[in-house]
Amino acid sequence: MGPDRREFLGAAGASAAAAAAATVGEGAAAQPVASFPKGFLWGAATAAHQIEGNNLSSDLWLVENVKPTMFREPSGDACNSLELWPTDLDLARDMGLNAYRFSIEWARIEPEPGFFSAAMLDHYQAVIDGCRARGLTPVVTFSHFSAPRWFAAGGGWTNPEAADLFARYCDRAARRLAANMGAAVTLNEPNMITVVGEVLPPQMTGMVRDMNAAAGRACGSSNFKNAMLPEVADIPTAQAHMIAAHKAGRAAIKAARSDLPVGVSLTMSDDQAVGENSLRDAKRAQFYGPWLEAAKADDFLGVQNYARAQWNDKGQVPPPKGAKLNGMGAEIYPASLAGAVRYAHAATGVPILVTEHGLSTADDALRAAFIPAALTDLQKVVAEGVPVQGYIHWSLIDNFEWVFGYSQHFGLHSVDRATFRRAPKPSAAALSAIVRRNAV
Ligand code: BGC
């Protein structure tokens, strides 16, 4: 019998008492520790386009390589993980992790509309089986921002047929790959488009439009819309189609394997109200509302948290003076994960899986301190009784950070850009120590 739903839901089903203070050691030296439930998933995450390299059939490969582009540099070889995936899985295993989140690349599996590559499906089957062989539960994302070039050339998520096209891909991929998966995420951070539409300056609209137009010229499309960065006017349509795609994709995956837990992952700040008439609740409704509604029918909700956002009556409040900032310019605030998880569960009632959490920094000592601090707060949420199934850190390795290219470092391991050699950073040991004790 393949892995079943209990394996995945077990951690969340365990009583909160199991997550409360327990005692390790013997005799007088016994120390109370804050433990996580038995079966808690501990993982690290990656995404195909960010690590595999040479994702030639994808929409992003094209937009990275046209002029003008918003990308600092092209993804190129990335971390060469299409070749080196066994090494990546070894890194996860060597940390003592029991889960690995990665994505399968739609552009490789369906490089032309309706042509499904048996060889590429075999490849991803090998990765899934490679996870199992190393004791890693595969948490598999079906779409992590990138899409086939032909999909973007046909209008991307604005195409009225987008949901059906995504569901057709999910059907083919799930029928081949679902048997050995541990959990499936349909879309990664589909709500990112509403957040991006709000926070990026107005000139972004023109930049995305010009970049899409250049990509369209390069591939003979007058309606090229990359799947990741939206043109502001397209956001409402794209969001409606992505919600439909999530539902249709989930149905297709469930049709292939009804007991496989399926969810969506959302980008979620820890939104905090400041002063009177704070815009916090309105922002929550805008950024997450329709997705939290959709997630109520899912088996779990993937929470991806990197920061807090404080809102007063006018908008977002800048970080407090003197606050330490991460590489993206946001305040380093470890307690944000617990806040986001608490809200996500209260708003949906479904179990939470932390599918991403991490820190962009070239100073790994900051990450090594950030992880235990965030997990100390997360453990308290678990002990309160919030069903949290696991914690998956972003990222296993330094990788291609989208428009920022290779300038941002989220990895628990570094990657030499010339040799692709991976090396553990001290933060990998910091997370590993917590994983091995199942306690902070
Ligand atoms: C995305 C990742 C990204 C990470 C760090 C998330 O928005 O899912 O692909 O690398 O955050 O920015």
Residues whose N, C-alpha, C, O or C-beta is under 5 A from the ligand:
A	BS01	BGC	A47
